[in-house]
C-alpha cells in the first residue's frame, strides 16, 4: 500500500509521464533556440502608426537582421509611399529565456536619417528616438526584449513583440 501514494486512482504512475512531457518541452524549445541561433533571425515586418490627426498616420517597415551575436534593427517611416525617415539600432544578443522565448538584446548604438525635404521628425519616430536616448544616457547599452510569440518557418512568418513597447508585429521570415 505504500506504493499507492505515488499512483493516481487509475493505477498508473504519473511521474514518468510528467517527466517525459517536461523533457519533450525542453527539447522542442532547445531545437527552436538552436534553429534561431545558428541561422540567425532575418525578419521583415510591416505596420501602421496612427496619430490623433490623420496627418500623423504612418506606415512602418521594420527589418531585424542577426549575424552570430550581432543585431541590427532598421525602422523606416513612410507616408503615402514617401520615406520620411529611418532609425537604425545596432547591438548584441545577451540572453534567451527559453521558457518565454524572449531574447534580451543590448542596443549599444544607433543613428537616424530624415528623408529628403522632410522639415520635421514625425511624432512616432521622435518618441522612439527619445526613448533610445533616455536608455543610453545612463549606461552604454539599452536593453530591449524581443519576444517570439509564434513562429512557423514552414509558412514563413513570425509574430513578435518588443519590450519596451507594446506593438505586436507580424513578420515575414527571410
C-alpha positions as CSV (number, residue, x, y, z in Angstrom):
1,X,0.0,0.0,0.0
2,X,3.0,2.4,0.4
3,X,3.4,2.5,-3.3
4,X,-0.3,3.6,-3.7
5,X,0.6,7.2,-2.7
6,X,2.6,7.8,-5.9
7,X,-0.2,6.4,-8.1
8,X,-3.4,8.0,-9.2
9,X,-6.9,6.4,-9.0
10,X,-6.4,4.6,-12.3
11,X,-3.5,2.6,-11.1
12,X,-0.5,4.1,-13.0
13,X,2.4,6.3,-12.0
14,X,2.1,9.9,-13.3
15,X,5.7,10.9,-12.7
16,X,7.2,9.2,-15.8
17,X,4.6,10.9,-17.9
18,X,5.2,14.3,-16.4
19,X,9.0,13.9,-16.7
20,X,8.6,12.8,-20.4
21,X,6.4,15.8,-21.2
22,X,8.8,18.2,-19.5
23,X,11.8,16.7,-21.3
24,X,9.9,17.0,-24.7
25,X,9.1,20.6,-24.0
26,X,12.8,21.3,-23.2
27,X,14.0,19.5,-26.3
28,X,11.5,21.4,-28.5
29,X,12.5,24.7,-27.0
30,X,16.2,23.9,-27.4
31,X,15.7,22.9,-31.0
32,X,13.8,26.2,-31.6
33,X,16.6,28.1,-30.0
34,X,19.3,26.3,-32.0
35,X,17.5,26.9,-35.2
36,X,17.2,30.7,-34.5
37,X,20.8,31.0,-33.2
38,X,22.5,29.0,-36.0
39,X,20.6,30.5,-38.9
40,X,20.2,33.9,-37.4
41,X,17.0,35.9,-37.4
42,X,16.1,37.8,-40.5
43,X,12.6,39.4,-40.3
44,X,10.8,42.0,-42.3
45,X,7.7,43.4,-40.6
46,X,5.2,46.0,-41.8
47,X,2.8,48.0,-39.7
48,X,1.0,51.3,-39.2
49,X,1.1,54.0,-36.6
50,X,-2.0,56.2,-36.0
51,X,-1.9,59.6,-34.5
52,X,-4.5,61.9,-33.2
53,X,-4.6,63.6,-36.5
54,X,-4.8,61.7,-39.8
55,X,-1.8,63.7,-40.9
56,X,0.2,61.9,-38.2
57,X,-0.6,58.4,-39.6
58,X,2.5,56.5,-40.8
59,X,3.3,53.2,-42.5
60,X,6.2,51.4,-40.8
61,X,8.7,48.9,-42.1
62,X,10.9,47.0,-39.5
63,X,13.8,44.9,-40.6
64,X,15.6,42.7,-38.0
65,X,18.9,41.0,-39.0
66,X,21.3,39.0,-36.9
67,X,24.6,37.5,-37.6
68,X,26.2,35.5,-34.9
69,X,25.7,37.6,-31.8
70,X,25.3,40.9,-33.6
71,X,21.8,42.5,-34.1
72,X,20.6,45.3,-36.4
73,X,17.1,46.9,-36.3
74,X,16.0,49.2,-39.0
75,X,12.8,51.2,-38.6
76,X,11.6,53.1,-41.7
77,X,8.7,55.6,-41.6
78,X,6.6,56.3,-44.7
79,X,3.6,58.4,-45.5
80,X,1.9,57.6,-48.8
81,X,5.0,55.6,-50.0
82,X,7.3,58.6,-49.3
83,X,10.2,57.8,-46.9
84,X,10.1,60.3,-44.0
85,X,12.9,58.9,-42.0
86,X,14.9,55.9,-40.8
87,X,16.3,54.8,-37.5
88,X,18.9,52.1,-37.2
89,X,19.9,50.4,-33.9
90,X,22.8,48.1,-33.5
91,X,23.8,45.8,-30.6
92,X,24.2,42.2,-29.5
93,X,22.2,39.3,-28.2
94,X,22.5,39.0,-24.4
95,X,20.4,36.1,-23.2
96,X,17.5,33.9,-24.2
97,X,14.7,33.0,-21.8
98,X,13.7,29.6,-23.2
99,X,10.5,29.3,-21.2
100,X,9.0,32.5,-22.7
101,X,11.1,32.6,-26.0
102,X,12.3,36.1,-25.2
103,X,15.7,37.3,-26.4
104,X,17.3,40.1,-24.5
105,X,19.1,42.5,-26.9
106,X,21.6,45.1,-25.8
107,X,21.5,48.1,-28.0
108,X,24.8,50.0,-28.0
109,X,24.4,52.5,-30.8
110,X,22.0,53.9,-33.3
111,X,21.5,56.7,-35.8
112,X,18.7,58.3,-37.7
113,X,18.2,59.9,-41.0
114,X,15.5,62.3,-42.2
115,X,14.0,61.9,-45.6
116,X,15.0,64.5,-48.3
117,X,12.8,67.6,-48.0
118,X,11.4,66.5,-44.6
119,X,11.3,69.5,-42.3
120,X,10.4,67.8,-39.0
121,X,10.6,64.4,-37.4
122,X,7.3,62.5,-37.3
123,X,6.0,62.2,-33.7
124,X,6.2,58.4,-33.6
125,X,9.8,58.5,-34.8
126,X,10.6,61.2,-32.3
127,X,9.2,59.1,-29.4
128,X,11.4,56.1,-30.4
129,X,14.5,58.4,-30.6
130,X,13.7,60.0,-27.3
131,X,13.2,56.6,-25.6
132,X,16.6,55.3,-27.0
133,X,18.3,58.5,-25.9
134,X,17.0,58.1,-22.3
135,X,18.1,54.5,-22.3
136,X,21.6,55.3,-23.4
137,X,22.1,58.4,-21.2
138,X,22.7,56.4,-18.0
139,X,24.6,53.4,-19.5
140,X,26.4,52.4,-22.6
141,X,23.6,50.0,-23.6
142,X,19.8,50.0,-23.7
143,X,18.0,46.7,-23.0
144,X,15.3,45.6,-25.5
145,X,13.4,42.3,-25.2
146,X,12.3,40.5,-28.4
147,X,9.5,38.1,-27.5
148,X,8.7,35.4,-30.2
149,X,5.0,34.9,-29.7
150,X,4.6,32.5,-32.6
151,X,6.8,31.3,-35.5
152,X,6.1,28.9,-38.4
153,X,9.2,28.7,-40.6
154,X,7.2,26.4,-43.0
155,X,4.7,29.2,-43.6
156,X,7.4,31.8,-43.5
157,X,6.1,34.1,-40.7
158,X,6.8,35.1,-37.1
159,X,4.8,37.1,-34.6
160,X,7.0,39.2,-32.3
161,X,6.7,41.8,-29.6
162,X,9.3,44.3,-28.3
163,X,9.5,45.4,-24.7
164,X,9.6,48.3,-24.0
165,X,6.8,48.9,-26.5
166,X,3.6,47.1,-26.8
167,X,3.2,46.7,-30.5
168,X,2.8,43.3,-32.0
169,X,4.5,42.7,-35.4
170,X,3.6,40.0,-37.9
171,X,6.8,39.4,-39.9
172,X,8.0,37.6,-43.0
173,X,11.0,35.3,-42.4
174,X,13.7,36.0,-44.9
